[in-house]
């Protein structure tokens, strides 16, 4: 787990089960975010943050890649791709 520096986090996702995408078992950890980057993962209970979000009982995971879509036309109509984002999909492969 990475260690934070002294700069306060924008927000901390506290107490979730972190799935890191390496096929390792999930583990309880906090995730500290600055800007649009994950800045630290681990026990951040003593760290300062503008906002602390309790995610106990929830899973924190990287975005999912949908490599078999038929979203070409939908992407042209709805650039926000709300149906994908709401499912945790952050990358789609199209035509």
C-alpha positions as CSV (number, residue, x, y, z in Angstrom):
1,X,0.0,0.0,0.0
2,X,1.3,3.5,-0.8
3,X,1.9,6.1,1.8
4,X,0.5,9.6,1.7
5,X,2.4,12.9,1.8
6,X,1.3,15.7,4.1
7,X,-0.9,17.5,1.6
8,X,-4.6,17.1,2.5
9,X,-6.6,14.9,0.2
10,X,-9.6,16.2,-1.8
11,X,-11.5,13.2,-0.5
12,X,-10.9,9.8,1.1
13,X,-13.0,6.8,0.4
14,X,-12.8,5.2,3.9
15,X,-13.2,1.6,4.9
16,X,-14.1,-0.1,1.6
17,X,-12.9,-3.4,0.2
18,X,-10.3,-2.5,-2.4
19,X,-10.0,-4.7,-5.5
20,X,-6.8,-3.6,-7.2
21,X,-7.1,-5.5,-10.5
22,X,-4.1,-7.8,-9.9
23,X,-6.2,-10.8,-9.1
24,X,-5.2,-10.5,-5.4
25,X,-8.0,-10.9,-2.8
26,X,-9.8,-7.7,-1.8
27,X,-8.6,-6.0,1.3
28,X,-10.0,-3.3,3.6
29,X,-8.3,0.0,2.9
30,X,-8.9,3.7,2.5
31,X,-8.3,5.5,-0.8
32,X,-7.1,9.0,-0.8
33,X,-7.7,11.2,-3.9
34,X,-6.1,14.5,-5.0
35,X,-7.4,16.1,-8.2
36,X,-8.1,13.3,-10.6
37,X,-5.5,10.9,-9.2
38,X,-5.4,8.2,-6.5
39,X,-2.7,9.5,-4.2
40,X,-2.6,6.9,-1.5
41,X,-4.1,3.5,-0.5
42,X,-3.9,2.1,3.0
43,X,-4.8,3.2,6.5
44,X,-5.6,6.9,6.0
45,X,-7.5,7.3,9.3
46,X,-5.1,9.9,10.5
47,X,-4.9,11.9,7.2
48,X,-6.6,15.2,6.5
49,X,-9.2,15.5,3.7
50,X,-11.7,18.0,2.6
51,X,-14.3,15.2,2.5
52,X,-14.4,11.7,4.0
53,X,-16.8,9.3,2.5
54,X,-17.7,6.1,4.4
55,X,-17.7,3.2,2.0
56,X,-17.7,0.4,4.6
57,X,-19.4,-2.7,3.1
58,X,-18.8,-1.4,-0.5
59,X,-16.2,-2.4,-3.1
60,X,-13.7,0.1,-4.5
61,X,-12.3,-1.0,-7.8
62,X,-10.7,0.4,-11.0
63,X,-13.0,1.2,-13.9
64,X,-14.0,-1.7,-16.1
65,X,-13.2,-2.0,-19.8
66,X,-16.0,-3.2,-22.1
67,X,-14.1,-4.7,-25.1
68,X,-17.1,-6.0,-27.0
69,X,-19.7,-3.2,-27.5
70,X,-22.1,-2.1,-30.1
71,X,-22.1,1.5,-28.8
72,X,-20.8,3.3,-31.9
73,X,-24.1,5.0,-32.7
74,X,-25.0,5.6,-29.1
75,X,-21.6,7.3,-28.5
76,X,-22.4,9.8,-31.3
77,X,-25.8,10.6,-29.8
78,X,-24.9,10.6,-26.0
79,X,-21.3,11.6,-25.5
80,X,-21.7,11.2,-21.7
81,X,-22.3,7.4,-22.0
82,X,-24.4,7.5,-18.8
83,X,-25.5,3.8,-19.1
84,X,-21.8,2.7,-19.1
85,X,-20.6,5.0,-16.4
86,X,-23.4,4.0,-14.1
87,X,-22.1,0.4,-14.4
88,X,-18.5,1.3,-13.6
89,X,-17.4,1.0,-17.2
90,X,-14.7,3.7,-17.9
91,X,-13.5,2.5,-21.3
92,X,-15.3,1.1,-24.3
93,X,-13.9,-0.4,-27.5
94,X,-16.0,0.5,-30.6
95,X,-15.9,0.0,-34.4
